[in-house]
Amino acid sequence: MGFGQSDGYDRGPREMHKVICSDCKKECEVPFKPSGDRPVYCKDCFSKRKNENR
């Protein structure tokens, strides 16, 4: 890829979506649109759960 060409990662700021954490019930923002069929966690609860599953 030459200088100045886009590799697909330069999309600018990500669109954030307000959600309620499924664990602690705090409002937070995630960089994806939740589909509603899976729980969504704030970054604190997400990292807690990720560390518990190791």
Buried (B, 14 or more C-beta within 10 A) or exposed (E): EEEEEEEEEEEEEEEEEEBEBBBEEEEBEBEEEBEEEEEBBBEEBBEEEEEEEE
